Amino acid sequence: MQGKTLLLVLVVGLICSVYGQSSSSSDSSSSSSSSSSSSSEDKSGSYENQNNENNDNDGGSDDFVYLCGNPASMSCLRQYFINTRQCRPVRQIREDHVIIRRRQPVYIPFVNLTVITYNARIQYRGVIVEAFYLNKRSSNIVLTLNFDSISLYTDVTDFIIHRRAQEPLRVNDFTNITYAAALTAIIPTYPRIMMKAASVSAYITNPYPEYKLGPKFSESSDELIAQTYKGLTGDLATTVQEIFLVDAYSYLLGYVQTHICNFGVPYWM
């Protein structure tokens, strides 16, 4: 009888031992699974957060409204401004149409020179709309026009060479020059389209324009005039860059006013 009792105790003890190990293993597996799931969720959350941060910093493309699609056509651009009723429509004109710019000074400080053109004849060729959209955050319209060529000719140009502690030296002769540039206007739209307040910058697509300047300036025997001409033409890239710091506004507004829609803004000084 005592032998049977002892055998029964041993069997019960063995069963309890096996059950305990199985339960511990199951709990460990469950804990491991839970930990793995938590880690996976953390990684997923981290990826989503990173993705959202990237979207927040991608330039805010949702803030751009392309007013005529992308790319925009010149006819749509013209119609958009006409529909605002803030400018006067201009008649359809040929690409080789010549506009007259009454007076325009430009400053070329690296050679101490001011150039003033009078009654200049300007022609635009190969013009395409490179960008046209509204930035909702800034309430500005961004307009970029790319010009294959902007040609200027005038018989009357004042070349004014500034001298230290002396009156400037003046030379008058003709100017003939052709540029290539992409001009970008940032146009405020609040409370209305303010073309006069536009800021215009130039990306010079050809820093070495074709040019011819009159002989009184380009072939002078005067030492200072000759030195100024040599400096001006010896670094054409800088010359063009400094000219367009002033002329970019005039050339872009000249085209907008005469070829797209007339806002009544003078494009000369």
KOLSEPA-110857 format. One line per 2 residues: number of its first residue (from 1); for each residue x, y, z of N, C-alpha, C. Coordinates in steps of 0.05 Angstrom, whole numbers, plus 5000, padded with zeros to 4 digits. Example, Ala and Ser with C-alpha at 12.3 -4.5 7.8 and 13.67 -1.06 7.14 Angstrom:
KOLSEPA-110857
1) 5264/4886/5156/5246/4910/5156/5264/4934/5156 ~ 5257/4955/5142/5273/4979/5143/5258/5001/5157
//
This chain:
KOLSEPA-110857
1) 5017/4976/5000/5000/5000/5000/5017/5025/5000 ~ 5038/5024/5017/5056/5047/5017/5071/5050/4991
3) 5077/5028/4977/5090/5029/4951/5073/5042/4930 ~ 5046/5035/4931/5028/5047/4912/5025/5077/4916
5) 5025/5085/4942/5022/5114/4948/5046/5129/4938 ~ 5070/5118/4942/5095/5131/4934/5096/5133/4903
7) 5087/5112/4889/5086/5113/4860/5067/5135/4850 ~ 5044/5138/4863/5024/5158/4855/5036/5186/4859
9) 5050/5191/4880/5063/5217/4886/5083/5224/4864 ~ 5099/5204/4856/5120/5208/4836/5107/5216/4809
11) 5085/5202/4801/5072/5207/4776/5061/5235/4775 ~ 5047/5244/4798/5036/5271/4799/5057/5292/4797
13) 5080/5287/4811/5102/5306/4810/5114/5309/4782 ~ 5116/5287/4768/5126/5287/4740/5108/5303/4722
15) 5081/5299/4725/5062/5313/4708/5064/5343/4713 ~ 5065/5351/4739/5067/5380/4746/5092/5392/4734
17) 5114/5377/4735/5139/5388/4724/5138/5393/4695 ~ 5126/5374/4680/5124/5377/4651/5105/5400/4644
19) 5083/5403/4658/5064/5425/4654/5077/5452/4659 ~ 5093/5454/4680/5106/5479/4687/5125/5488/4666
21) 5141/5469/4655/5160/5476/4633/5145/5485/4608 ~ 5123/5472/4602/5107/5480/4578/5096/5508/4581
23) 5086/5514/4605/5074/5540/4611/5095/5561/4609 ~ 5119/5556/4620/5140/5576/4619/5149/5582/4591
25) 5151/5560/4575/5159/5563/4547/5139/5580/4532 ~ 5112/5574/4537/5091/5589/4523/5092/5618/4531
27) 5096/5624/4557/5097/5652/4566/5120/5667/4553 ~ 5143/5653/4551/5167/5665/4539/5163/5671/4510
29) 5150/5652/4496/5144/5655/4468/5125/5679/4464 ~ 5104/5680/4482/5085/5702/4480/5098/5728/4484
31) 5117/5729/4505/5131/5754/4511/5148/5762/4488 ~ 5162/5742/4477/5179/5748/4454/5164/5759/4430
33) 5140/5745/4425/5123/5754/4403/5113/5782/4408 ~ 5106/5788/4433/5096/5815/4440/5117/5835/4436
35) 5142/5828/4445/5164/5847/4442/5170/5852/4413 ~ 5170/5830/4396/5175/5833/4367/5154/5850/4354
37) 5129/5846/4362/5107/5862/4350/5110/5891/4357 ~ 5118/5896/4383/5121/5924/4392/5144/5937/4377
39) 5166/5921/4373/5189/5932/4358/5181/5939/4330 ~ 5166/5920/4317/5157/5925/4290/5140/5950/4287
41) 5122/5953/4307/5105/5977/4307/5121/6002/4310 ~ 5142/6001/4328/5159/6024/4332/5172/6032/4306
43) 5183/6011/4292/5197/6016/4267/5178/6028/4246 ~ 5153/6016/4245/5133/6026/4226/5127/6055/4232
45) 5123/6061/4258/5116/6088/4266/5139/6107/4259 ~ 5163/6098/4264/5187/6114/4257/5188/6120/4228
47) 5183/6101/4210/5183/6104/4181/5162/6124/4172 ~ 5138/6121/4184/5116/6139/4177/5123/6168/4185
49) 5134/6171/4209/5141/6198/4218/5162/6210/4200 ~ 5182/6193/4192/5203/6203/4175/5192/6210/4147
51) 5173/6194/4138/5161/6199/4112/5146/6225/4112 ~ 5131/6230/4135/5116/6254/4137/5134/6278/4139
53) 5157/6275/4153/5176/6297/4155/5187/6304/4128 ~ 5193/6283/4112/5203/6287/4085/5183/6302/4068
55) 5157/6294/4070/5136/6308/4055/5133/6337/4063 ~ 5137/6342/4089/5135/6370/4099/5157/6387/4088
57) 5180/6375/4081/5203/6391/4073/5209/6389/4043 ~ 5190/6379/4027/5197/6375/3999/5192/6399/3981
59) 5188/6423/3993/5185/6447/3977/5156/6456/3976 ~ 5138/6442/3988/5110/6450/3990/5097/6452/3962
61) 5099/6430/3946/5088/6431/3919/5058/6436/3920 ~ 5044/6428/3941/5016/6433/3943/5009/6463/3945
63) 5029/6479/3951/5025/6508/3953/5026/6522/3926 ~ 5034/6507/3905/5037/6519/3879/5012/6513/3862
65) 5000/6535/3851/4977/6532/3833/4986/6540/3805 ~ 4986/6520/3787/4995/6525/3760/4971/6537/3745
67) 4972/6562/3740/4949/6578/3730/4942/6571/3701 ~ 4961/6560/3686/4955/6552/3658/4966/6524/3653
69) 4966/6507/3673/4978/6481/3669/5009/6483/3670 ~ 5022/6461/3666/5051/6461/3666/5061/6442/3645
71) 5074/6451/3623/5081/6479/3618/5058/6496/3609 ~ 5060/6522/3612/5039/6541/3604/5044/6551/3575
73) 5022/6557/3562/5024/6569/3535/5022/6599/3537 ~ 5033/6613/3517/5032/6642/3516/5003/6652/3514
75) 4987/6638/3498/4959/6647/3495/4943/6645/3521 ~ 4948/6623/3536/4934/6620/3562/4944/6641/3582
77) 4970/6646/3582/4982/6667/3599/4969/6694/3593 ~ 4967/6701/3568/4954/6726/3559/4925/6727/3569
79) 4910/6706/3564/4882/6705/3572/4878/6707/3602 ~ 4896/6695/3617/4894/6696/3646/4895/6725/3656
81) 4915/6740/3646/4917/6768/3655/4894/6785/3645 ~ 4884/6779/3621/4861/6794/3610/4837/6789/3628
83) 4833/6764/3637/4810/6757/3653/4810/6770/3681 ~ 4833/6779/3690/4834/6792/3716/4823/6821/3714
85) 4819/6831/3690/4809/6858/3685/4826/6880/3699 ~ 4851/6874/3702/4870/6894/3714/4890/6904/3694
87) 4886/6897/3669/4904/6907/3648/4888/6909/3622 ~ 4900/6922/3603/4886/6927/3577/4897/6908/3556
89) 4879/6892/3543/4889/6873/3523/4905/6887/3501 ~ 4926/6874/3491/4941/6884/3469/4935/6868/3444
91) 4936/6880/3421/4929/6866/3397/4951/6845/3391 ~ 4943/6824/3378/4962/6803/3370/4983/6815/3351
93) 5008/6813/3359/5029/6825/3342/5050/6804/3334 ~ 5064/6810/3313/5085/6791/3304/5108/6790/3323
95) 5123/6767/3323/5145/6764/3340/5167/6784/3335 ~ 5170/6793/3310/5191/6812/3303/5183/6841/3307
97) 5161/6845/3321/5151/6872/3327/5172/6888/3343 ~ 5176/6913/3335/5196/6930/3348/5182/6948/3368
99) 5192/6950/3393/5182/6969/3412/5203/6991/3416 ~ 5195/7014/3424/5213/7036/3429/5215/7042/3459
101) 5239/7042/3469/5244/7048/3497/5257/7076/3498 ~ 5243/7095/3510/5251/7123/3508/5278/7129/3521
103) 5282/7119/3545/5307/7125/3559/5312/7103/3580 ~ 5337/7094/3582/5343/7074/3602/5373/7076/3610
105) 5378/7082/3635/5406/7081/3645/5413/7053/3656 ~ 5438/7045/3652/5448/7021/3666/5475/7029/3678
107) 5482/7015/3699/5506/7022/3714/5525/6998/3714 ~ 5550/7003/3707/5570/6982/3705/5594/6991/3723
109) 5591/6987/3749/5610/6998/3768/5638/6987/3767 ~ 5641/6962/3756/5669/6951/3757/5687/6966/3738
111) 5676/6982/3719/5693/6999/3702/5685/7029/3706 ~ 5669/7034/3727/5661/7062/3733/5647/7075/3709
113) 5628/7061/3698/5614/7070/3674/5584/7070/3677 ~ 5571/7091/3668/5542/7092/3665/5536/7094/3636
115) 5516/7078/3627/5508/7079/3598/5478/7086/3597 ~ 5472/7106/3582/5444/7114/3579/5436/7113/3550
117) 5416/7096/3544/5406/7094/3516/5380/7110/3513 ~ 5377/7121/3489/5353/7138/3483/5339/7127/3458
119) 5312/7126/3460/5296/7117/3437/5307/7091/3425 ~ 5313/7072/3442/5324/7046/3433/5302/7029/3420
121) 5309/7016/3399/5291/6997/3385/5297/6969/3395 ~ 5277/6956/3407/5281/6930/3419/5263/6909/3406
123) 5275/6886/3400/5261/6863/3388/5266/6839/3405 ~ 5244/6823/3409/5245/6798/3424/5240/6775/3404
125) 5256/6754/3407/5252/6730/3390/5254/6705/3406 ~ 5239/6684/3397/5240/6658/3409/5233/6658/3439
127) 5209/6669/3445/5201/6672/3473/5183/6648/3480 ~ 5189/6635/3503/5172/6614/3513/5167/6619/3543
129) 5144/6609/3552/5137/6611/3581/5150/6587/3595 ~ 5169/6593/3612/5184/6571/3626/5170/6564/3652
131) 5158/6584/3665/5144/6579/3691/5122/6600/3694 ~ 5099/6591/3705/5077/6609/3710/5059/6596/3731
133) 5062/6605/3756/5046/6593/3778/5043/6613/3800 ~ 5023/6607/3817/5018/6623/3841/5028/6607/3865
135) 5044/6620/3882/5053/6609/3907/5033/6618/3928 ~ 5016/6600/3938/4995/6607/3957/5006/6617/3983
137) 5029/6608/3991/5041/6617/4017/5049/6646/4016 ~ 5062/6654/3994/5072/6682/3991/5052/6700/3977
139) 5031/6689/3965/5012/6704/3948/5026/6719/3925 ~ 5048/6706/3915/5062/6717/3892/5058/6700/3868
141) 5056/6713/3845/5058/6698/3819/5087/6697/3811 ~ 5096/6673/3802/5123/6670/3791/5120/6666/3761
143) 5132/6684/3746/5131/6683/3717/5159/6684/3706 ~ 5167/6663/3691/5193/6663/3677/5189/6661/3647
145) 5200/6680/3633/5200/6680/3604/5228/6676/3594 ~ 5232/6657/3576/5258/6651/3565/5260/6662/3537
147) 5280/6680/3533/5283/6694/3508/5308/6683/3493 ~ 5303/6673/3469/5326/6665/3452/5344/6689/3446
149) 5330/6712/3441/5346/6737/3437/5330/6761/3444 ~ 5344/6781/3455/5333/6808/3460/5353/6827/3447
151) 5344/6839/3425/5362/6857/3410/5356/6886/3415 ~ 5377/6902/3418/5374/6931/3423/5391/6946/3404
153) 5379/6966/3391/5395/6984/3374/5386/7013/3379 ~ 5406/7031/3382/5400/7059/3383/5423/7075/3372
155) 5417/7097/3359/5437/7116/3349/5448/7133/3371 ~ 5434/7135/3393/5441/7155/3414/5445/7140/3441
157) 5471/7139/3448/5479/7127/3473/5499/7145/3486 ~ 5494/7152/3512/5514/7166/3528/5531/7146/3543
159) 5557/7146/3538/5576/7131/3554/5589/7151/3574 ~ 5583/7148/3599/5592/7167/3619/5613/7153/3637
161) 5638/7162/3635/5660/7150/3650/5665/7168/3675 ~ 5662/7155/3698/5665/7170/3723/5694/7171/3731
163) 5703/7196/3739/5731/7200/3747/5733/7210/3776 ~ 5753/7203/3789/5757/7212/3817/5765/7241/3817
165) 5749/7257/3833/5754/7285/3838/5754/7302/3812 ~ 5739/7292/3792/5736/7306/3767/5708/7302/3756
167) 5700/7319/3737/5674/7315/3724/5676/7290/3706 ~ 5653/7276/3702/5654/7252/3685/5661/7259/3656
169) 5673/7240/3643/5679/7242/3614/5657/7229/3598 ~ 5645/7244/3579/5622/7235/3564/5629/7230/3535
171) 5619/7208/3525/5621/7201/3496/5594/7193/3486 ~ 5586/7202/3462/5560/7195/3451/5564/7181/3425
173) 5551/7157/3422/5553/7141/3398/5531/7120/3397 ~ 5531/7102/3377/5510/7082/3375/5516/7057/3391
175) 5495/7041/3396/5497/7015/3409/5481/6995/3394 ~ 5492/6971/3389/5478/6949/3377/5486/6924/3391
177) 5467/6911/3405/5474/6888/3421/5451/6868/3422 ~ 5457/6843/3424/5437/6822/3426/5443/6803/3449
179) 5424/6801/3468/5427/6784/3492/5410/6759/3489 ~ 5416/6740/3507/5398/6716/3510/5396/6712/3540
181) 5371/6710/3550/5367/6707/3579/5339/6696/3586 ~ 5337/6684/3609/5312/6676/3621/5306/6696/3644
183) 5284/6710/3642/5277/6731/3661/5254/6722/3679 ~ 5258/6724/3705/5238/6715/3725/5227/6738/3740
185) 5200/6741/3740/5186/6762/3755/5172/6750/3778 ~ 5175/6762/3802/5160/6755/3826/5139/6777/3829
187) 5113/6771/3824/5092/6791/3823/5073/6788/3846 ~ 5072/6808/3864/5053/6808/3886/5024/6808/3876
189) 5006/6793/3889/4978/6792/3880/4959/6802/3901 ~ 4969/6812/3924/4951/6821/3945/4955/6851/3949
191) 4934/6867/3948/4905/6859/3946/4897/6855/3916 ~ 4916/6860/3898/4910/6856/3869/4937/6850/3856
193) 4937/6844/3830/4962/6840/3816/4977/6866/3814 ~ 5001/6867/3825/5016/6892/3827/5041/6889/3809
195) 5037/6892/3783/5059/6888/3764/5081/6909/3768 ~ 5073/6933/3776/5094/6954/3780/5113/6946/3803
197) 5103/6931/3822/5119/6923/3846/5135/6897/3841 ~ 5133/6886/3817/5147/6861/3811/5177/6865/3814
199) 5190/6844/3825/5219/6843/3824/5228/6824/3803 ~ 5247/6831/3787/5255/6815/3763/5285/6809/3765
201) 5291/6784/3761/5319/6775/3760/5325/6761/3734 ~ 5350/6760/3727/5358/6748/3701/5376/6724/3705
203) 5371/6703/3690/5390/6681/3687/5401/6684/3659 ~ 5427/6691/3657/5439/6697/3631/5446/6670/3617
205) 5432/6664/3595/5437/6639/3581/5461/6641/3562 ~ 5468/6665/3555/5492/6669/3538/5507/6694/3549
207) 5529/6690/3565/5543/6713/3576/5561/6727/3557 ~ 5561/6719/3532/5579/6731/3512/5562/6741/3488
209) 5547/6763/3491/5529/6772/3470/5543/6783/3446 ~ 5529/6783/3424/5539/6797/3400/5535/6827/3404
211) 5555/6843/3397/5553/6872/3402/5570/6887/3382 ~ 5563/6912/3379/5579/6932/3364/5573/6959/3376
213) 5594/6972/3385/5592/6999/3397/5606/7019/3379 ~ 5594/7043/3378/5605/7064/3359/5634/7070/3363
215) 5647/7079/3341/5676/7083/3341/5686/7105/3360 ~ 5669/7124/3367/5677/7145/3385/5684/7134/3413
217) 5671/7111/3419/5676/7098/3444/5695/7074/3440 ~ 5690/7058/3419/5705/7033/3416/5733/7037/3403
219) 5737/7060/3389/5763/7063/3375/5776/7090/3383 ~ 5769/7100/3406/5780/7126/3415/5810/7124/3421
221) 5824/7146/3415/5852/7148/3422/5857/7159/3450 ~ 5835/7168/3463/5837/7177/3490/5843/7153/3508
223) 5863/7157/3525/5873/7135/3542/5852/7124/3560 ~ 5837/7142/3574/5816/7132/3593/5793/7119/3578
225) 5785/7130/3556/5763/7118/3540/5771/7090/3531 ~ 5795/7088/3520/5806/7062/3510/5808/7042/3533
227) 5817/7051/3556/5820/7033/3579/5793/7023/3588 ~ 5773/7041/3588/5746/7034/3597/5733/7014/3577
229) 5736/7019/3552/5726/7000/3531/5739/6973/3534 ~ 5765/6972/3538/5779/6947/3541/5769/6932/3565
231) 5766/6946/3588/5756/6933/3612/5727/6922/3608 ~ 5711/6938/3594/5683/6931/3590/5680/6905/3573
233) 5695/6904/3551/5693/6882/3532/5711/6858/3540 ~ 5730/6863/3558/5749/6842/3566/5736/6823/3586
235) 5715/6832/3599/5700/6814/3618/5670/6817/3612 ~ 5662/6806/3590/5634/6809/3581/5615/6797/3601
237) 5622/6775/3613/5603/6761/3631/5596/6780/3655 ~ 5616/6793/3666/5610/6812/3688/5595/6836/3677
239) 5602/6846/3654/5588/6869/3642/5558/6863/3639 ~ 5552/6839/3627/5524/6832/3623/5509/6828/3649
241) 5523/6816/3669/5510/6812/3695/5503/6838/3707 ~ 5521/6858/3706/5515/6884/3719/5494/6899/3703
243) 5494/6897/3677/5473/6910/3661/5445/6900/3669 ~ 5443/6873/3672/5417/6861/3677/5407/6865/3706
245) 5424/6874/3724/5415/6881/3750/5394/6904/3749 ~ 5397/6921/3728/5378/6942/3723/5359/6935/3700
247) 5370/6925/3678/5355/6922/3654/5335/6898/3654 ~ 5338/6879/3672/5320/6856/3672/5291/6865/3675
249) 5286/6883/3693/5259/6893/3697/5248/6907/3672 ~ 5265/6923/3660/5256/6938/3636/5250/6919/3613
251) 5267/6899/3608/5262/6881/3586/5238/6864/3590 ~ 5234/6853/3614/5211/6836/3619/5185/6853/3618
253) 5184/6876/3632/5160/6892/3632/5154/6903/3604 ~ 5175/6908/3588/5171/6917/3561/5157/6896/3544
255) 5164/6871/3549/5150/6849/3534/5122/6846/3544 ~ 5118/6845/3570/5091/6841/3582/5072/6863/3572
257) 5081/6887/3574/5064/6910/3567/5056/6911/3538 ~ 5074/6902/3520/5069/6905/3491/5060/6879/3478
259) 5065/6856/3490/5059/6831/3477/5038/6814/3492 ~ 5033/6820/3518/5015/6803/3534/4991/6819/3543
261) 4995/6838/3561/4972/6854/3571/4984/6880/3583 ~ 4972/6903/3577/4983/6929/3585/4972/6937/3613
263) 4990/6936/3632/4983/6944/3660/4988/6974/3664 ~ 4996/6988/3644/5001/7017/3647/5026/7023/3663
265) 5045/7005/3663/5069/7009/3679/5092/7016/3659 ~ 5105/7039/3664/5127/7047/3646/5150/7027/3649
267) 5163/7021/3627/5186/7002/3628/5212/7016/3621 ~ 5213/7042/3625/5238/7057/3621/5240/7077/3644
269) 5264/7088/3647/5269/7108/3668/5278/7135/3655
//
